Amino acid sequence: AGKRPEKLSRLIKSIHDQNITAYEIIVAGVTQPRTDVVYVPMPEEAQKGQIAILRNAAAEKSQYDHVVFVDDDIVFLKEWYEGLKPYADQYDILSTKFINLDGTRFWDLPSNRW
């Protein structure tokens, strides 16, 4: 099974807690089967850390126009979806700010250092 099932369960619960009328949760890689997710078994790709291949496979399975990619160490705040809705149809790609539980910025902060 996946390496961090407790984190995945916490993430899935935070998705279910959003006020989204129609959605699906797709997990690509290795995990315990669940009735509330679409599972795309890809153990070799997961073992090799081929994140882009896993995400592309999940996107191909999706039946909706909007796709959100997250890792199992993310938990959505209850107001995340409501805050995203006004902007969802205005962009092809949209990112939200990630914050740590203590309120500091998550390591994802973009920069122009590249």
C-alpha positions in Angstrom: 0.0 0.0 0.0 1.0 3.7 -0.2 3.7 5.0 2.1 1.5 7.5 4.0 -2.1 6.3 4.1 -3.0 8.5 7.1 -1.9 11.6 5.2 -3.9 10.5 2.2 -7.0 9.9 4.3 -6.6 13.4 5.9 -6.4 15.0 2.4 -9.4 13.1 1.1 -11.4 14.1 4.1 -10.5 17.8 3.5 -11.7 17.4 -0.1 -15.0 15.9 1.0 -15.4 18.7 3.5 -15.5 21.3 0.6 -18.8 22.5 -0.7 -18.3 21.0 -4.2 -21.4 19.7 -6.0 -19.8 17.3 -8.5 -16.2 16.0 -8.2 -14.1 12.9 -8.2 -10.9 12.0 -6.4 -8.3 10.2 -8.5 -5.3 8.6 -6.9 -2.5 7.4 -9.1 0.3 5.2 -7.8 0.0 2.8 -4.8 -2.8 3.0 -2.2 -5.3 0.9 -0.4 -8.5 0.7 -2.5 -11.3 2.9 -1.3 -14.9 3.4 -2.4 -14.6 7.2 -2.6 -11.6 7.4 -5.0 -10.9 6.3 -8.6 -7.7 4.4 -8.3 -5.1 4.2 -11.1 -2.6 1.5 -10.0 0.9 2.5 -11.1 3.3 1.0 -8.6 6.5 1.1 -10.8 6.0 4.7 -11.6 5.3 5.6 -8.0 8.4 3.7 -6.9 10.5 5.6 -9.3 9.0 8.9 -8.3 7.7 9.7 -11.7 5.3 12.4 -10.5 4.5 13.8 -14.0 3.6 10.4 -15.4 1.3 9.8 -12.4 -0.4 13.1 -12.7 -0.9 12.8 -16.5 -2.5 9.3 -15.9 -4.8 10.8 -13.3 -5.7 13.7 -15.7 -6.5 11.3 -18.5 -9.0 9.5 -16.1 -10.7 12.7 -15.1 -14.3 13.3 -16.3 -14.3 17.0 -15.4 -12.9 20.1 -17.0 -11.1 21.4 -13.8 -8.3 19.3 -12.4 -6.4 19.9 -9.1 -3.1 18.2 -8.5 -2.0 17.8 -4.9 0.3 15.6 -2.9 -0.7 13.7 0.1 0.9 16.2 2.5 -1.7 18.8 1.6 -4.9 19.6 3.6 -7.4 22.0 2.2 -8.9 24.7 4.4 -12.7 24.6 4.6 -12.9 27.8 2.6 -10.5 26.8 -0.2 -13.0 25.9 -2.8 -15.3 28.9 -2.2 -12.2 31.2 -2.5 -11.2 29.5 -5.8 -14.6 29.5 -7.5 -14.6 33.2 -8.6 -11.3 32.7 -10.6 -11.7 29.1 -11.9 -13.0 29.9 -15.3 -10.7 32.9 -15.9 -7.4 31.0 -16.2 -6.0 27.9 -18.0 -3.7 27.3 -15.1 -4.3 28.6 -11.6 -2.4 28.2 -8.3 -3.3 29.0 -4.8 -1.0 30.1 -1.9 0.1 27.3 0.4 0.6 28.1 4.0 1.9 26.0 6.9 -0.3 25.4 10.0 1.7 28.1 11.8 0.7 30.7 9.1 4.1 30.9 7.4 4.5 30.5 3.7 5.0 27.0 2.4 8.2 26.2 0.5 6.3 26.6 -2.8 6.8 30.3 -3.0 7.8 31.1 -6.6 10.8 33.3 -7.2 12.7 34.7 -10.2 16.0 33.1 -9.0 16.0 30.7 -11.9 
